[in-house]
């Protein structure tokens, strides 16, 4: 998470174009505040995909679970409990490790958790958003996200979309194959019943 991102070689304009075409649905507004002056418990995002909202809620659940375990003391504001993830500043990873309760998680395992967190679609979307800011451990914006890091985030989002599309296509193909097999089995069963009925008619009735 604290490591700088690098644009992979050969990242083409097609990936950037795909991201730009979906920029409106991948953008996220500032957290809304209710009448009590607190942020809502449901993460908010302009992305119309319901799975995106579900993922935001799942990430927030992760954070609440980590806090309940006493994973980090005190809990850092840069890991929101009730809204979408925010881009983290370079160097925050090391600061988080200093707050880690090693009785709950080993540093190496926690580093893997952070890496997984920062590769989530919902985190990458915030990182690639136009005008995105990185935040310190206290949750305060400290600097804009480097354009190179944004390009890398867009490449990752593009790769995730392609992977998800291939997975959906494979699932649809498997479903179609299963339906075809079922239809063939039903046709064969109907043919056997018809043959049996014809045999009974030729023999003058069913066999004893």
C-alpha positions in Angstrom: 0.0 0.0 0.0 2.9 2.3 0.7 4.7 1.3 -2.4 4.4 3.5 -5.5 2.6 2.1 -8.5 4.2 1.9 -11.9 2.4 1.8 -15.2 2.9 -1.6 -16.9 4.6 -1.6 -20.3 2.3 -1.5 -23.3 -0.7 0.0 -21.4 -2.7 1.2 -24.4 -5.2 4.0 -24.9 -8.0 1.4 -25.2 -7.9 0.8 -21.5 -8.0 4.5 -20.7 -10.9 4.9 -23.1 -12.8 2.1 -21.4 -12.3 3.7 -18.0 -13.2 7.2 -19.3 -16.4 5.8 -20.8 -17.4 4.4 -17.4 -16.1 7.4 -15.4 -19.5 8.7 -14.5 -20.6 5.4 -13.0 -17.3 4.8 -11.3 -17.1 8.3 -9.6 -18.1 8.6 -6.0 -19.5 11.7 -4.3 -18.4 13.1 -1.0 -20.0 11.2 2.0 -23.5 12.6 2.8 -24.3 13.8 6.3 -27.6 13.1 7.9 -29.6 15.4 10.2 -27.5 14.3 13.2 -24.3 15.4 11.6 -22.9 11.9 11.2 -22.0 9.9 8.0 -24.5 7.2 6.9 -23.8 3.6 7.8 -24.4 2.6 4.1 -21.4 3.5 1.8 -22.5 5.9 -0.9 -21.3 5.8 -4.5 -22.6 6.9 -7.9 -21.9 3.5 -9.5 -25.3 2.0 -10.4 -24.0 -1.5 -10.1 -25.6 -3.1 -7.0 -22.6 -5.4 -6.6 -20.4 -2.3 -6.2 -22.6 -1.1 -3.3 -22.5 -4.6 -1.8 -18.7 -4.5 -2.1 -18.6 -1.1 -0.3 -20.6 -2.5 2.6 -18.4 -5.6 2.7 -15.3 -3.4 2.9 -16.9 -1.4 5.7 -17.7 -4.6 7.5 -14.1 -5.7 7.2 -13.0 -2.4 8.9 -15.5 -2.8 11.7 -14.5 -6.4 12.3 -10.8 -5.4 12.3 -11.6 -2.7 14.8 -13.6 -5.1 17.0 -10.6 -7.4 17.1 -8.4 -4.6 18.3 -6.2 -5.0 15.3 -5.0 -1.3 15.3 -4.8 0.8 18.4 -5.9 3.6 18.2 -8.1 3.0 15.1 -6.9 5.2 12.2 -9.3 7.5 10.5 -7.8 6.6 7.1 -9.7 3.3 7.2 -13.3 4.4 7.3 -15.9 2.4 9.2 -19.0 3.8 7.6 -18.1 5.0 4.0 -16.1 4.0 1.0 -12.4 3.6 1.2 -10.2 6.6 0.6 -6.8 6.6 -1.2 -3.9 6.3 1.3 -0.8 8.5 1.4 2.5 7.0 0.6 4.1 5.8 3.8 0.8 5.2 5.7 1.4 1.4 5.5 4.5 1.7 7.8 2.5 3.9 10.2 -0.3 1.4 10.3 2.2 -1.4 11.1 3.4 0.6 14.1 -0.1 0.6 15.5 -0.6 -3.1 14.8 -1.6 -5.3 17.7 0.8 -8.2 16.9 -1.1 -10.4 19.4 -4.0 -10.4 16.9 -2.1 -10.5 13.5 1.4 -11.0 12.5 2.9 -8.0 10.6 3.4 -10.1 7.5 -0.2 -11.3 7.5 -1.5 -7.7 8.1 0.6 -6.4 5.2 -1.1 -9.0 3.0 -4.5 -7.8 4.2 -3.6 -4.2 3.4 -2.4 -5.3 -0.1 -5.7 -7.1 -0.6 -7.6 -4.0 0.6 -5.8 -1.7 -1.8 -6.5 -4.0 -4.8 -10.2 -4.0 -4.3 -12.2 -2.6 -7.2 -13.9 0.0 -4.9 -10.5 1.3 -3.6 -9.0 1.4 -7.1 -12.0 3.4 -8.4 -11.4 6.0 -5.7 -7.7 6.1 -6.6 -8.4 6.6 -10.3 -11.2 9.2 -9.8 -10.5 12.6 -11.3 -9.2 15.0 -8.6 -8.6 12.1 -6.1 -6.5 13.0 -3.0 -4.3 10.8 -0.8 -5.0 10.8 2.9 -2.7 10.6 5.9 -3.3 8.2 8.8 -5.6 10.8 10.4 -7.9 10.7 7.3 -6.8 14.2 6.1 -6.2 14.9 2.4 -2.5 15.7 2.0 -1.7 15.4 -1.7 -3.3 14.6 -5.1 -2.9 11.1 -6.5 0.0 11.0 -8.9 -1.2 10.7 -12.5 1.0 7.7 -13.0 -0.6 6.0 -10.1 -4.0 6.8 -11.5 -3.1 5.3 -14.9 -1.9 2.1 -13.1 -5.2 2.0 -11.1 -7.2 2.3 -14.4 -5.1 -0.5 -15.9 -6.0 -2.7 -12.9 -9.7 -1.8 -13.2 -9.6 -2.6 -16.9 -8.0 -6.0 -16.2 -10.5 -6.7 -13.5 -13.4 -5.9 -15.8 -11.9 -8.1 -18.5 -11.4 -11.0 -16.0 -15.0 -10.5 -14.7 -16.3 -10.5 -18.3 -14.5 -13.7 -19.1 -15.8 -15.3 -16.0 -19.3 -14.3 -16.8 -19.0 -15.6 -20.4 -17.6 -18.9 -19.1 -20.5 -19.2 -16.7 -23.0 -18.4 -19.4 -21.4 -21.0 -21.7 -21.5 -23.6 -19.0 -25.1 -22.9 -18.2 -26.0 -23.2 -21.9 -24.1 -26.5 -22.2 -25.9 -27.8 -19.1 -29.3 -26.7 -20.5 -28.5 -28.4 -23.9 -27.5 -31.7 -22.1 -30.7 -31.6 -20.1 -32.8 -31.0 -23.2 -31.1 -33.9 -25.0 -31.7 -36.2 -22.0 -35.4 -35.2 -21.9 -35.7 -35.8 -25.7 -34.1 -39.2 -25.3 -36.4 -40.1 -22.5 -39.4 -39.0 -24.5 -38.2 -41.1 -27.5 -37.8 -44.2 -25.3 -41.3 -43.8 -23.9 -42.7 -43.4 -27.5 -40.8 -46.6 -28.6 -42.1 -48.5 -25.6 -45.7 -47.3 -26.4 -45.4 -48.5 -30.0 -44.0 -51.8 -28.9 -47.0 -52.3 -26.6 -49.4 -51.5 -29.5 -47.8 -54.1 -31.8 -47.9 -56.8 -29.1 -51.5 -56.1 -28.3 -50.9 -54.5 -24.9 -48.3 -54.3 -22.2 -46.3 -57.3 -21.4 -47.2 -59.2 -18.2 
